[in-house]
Amino acid sequence: MIHDYLSLGMLIEIPSRHSSSSILKDLVFQAHKLGIQIQFSPIDMENYAGWMTRNGHERLMITLLGRTLTAEQLTGVTAVIAEAGLNIDIITNLSGYIPLDQPELQPRACIKLTISGTPRDPEQLRRQLFEISEKTGIDISFSVDNIYRHARKLIVFDMDSTLIQCEVIDELAKHAGVGEEVARITESAMRGDLDFKESFTRRLALLKDLDQGVLAEVAQTIELTEGAERVMGVLKQLGFKTGIISGGFDYFGKILQARLGLDYVFTNTLDIKDGKITGQVSGEIIDGPRKAEILKTIAVVE
């Protein structure tokens, strides 16, 4: 149904003992009587077999979210989908319509594309969608549409540059007067010269003897990512458990837990003695592999 018009497609089989022409004639008559339009398209066995094959393929979902979604942005995404050898089966508007006289009442737009087929190169497809997201400023979600999607009730987030708009360790480094040094180590890690644990250990060591009170100062300046509170509220209403698994610091994770009502928070615990940061953490550093272990543990519990 769109703009008060219903478009309905049906696949019917006419038994060989009946005359198709008489049945089609009766359908045309009834359609005219009801004031609707009807169109017939014969389907041969070859086309039917092709349709069945496509229906047996994996189904994917690509969701687009932005303040607005333009035809140009949608064209870029659909071109990438076509290039990957996929077919768009359904386009669903998840955000409703925008009132022309009060557009501010609908400050966001969201469209879901239901896709069928197997991508020629899944990694290339993800990379291209990421590039479109970076270039246009819209968020793009890519996921498999299967029975397990409906059973999910646990969502965890990263913290720095995800739920909050900064990297906390960079902000602490500025207060410690080592901002440039920490930035150089970060750049080296981004190039692949250092793994996360090594880069994290080096950056954290530069914070040695930083006053504990700086944590509260930095916490007051941290901004939540737009929509974070709304997302958490909706997830709670839907019965989801939420959490943070992050290489960031526990002080800030606990603040977010209280503010957003998170069920789980797993972060690195800053080691503090006599009111000073020691430049180390207590316990195991949470890196990529450790995040995966924690996530699996929570999933078993939930």
Secondary structure, DSSP 8 states (H G I E B T S, - for coil): -BTTB----------TTS-HHHHHHHHHHHHHHHT---------HHHHHHHHHHHTS-EEEEEEEES---HHHHHHHHHHHHHTT-EEEEEEESS----SS-GGG---EEEEEEEES--S-HHHHHHHHHHHHHHH--EEEEEE-SGGGGG--EEEE--TTTTBSS-HHHHHHHHHT-HHHHHHHHHHHHTTSS-HHHHHHHHHHTTTT-BTHHHHHHHHH--B-TTHHHHHHHHHHTT-EEEEEEEEEHHHHHHHHHHHT-SEEEEEEEEEETTEEEEEEES----HHHHHHHHHHHHHH-
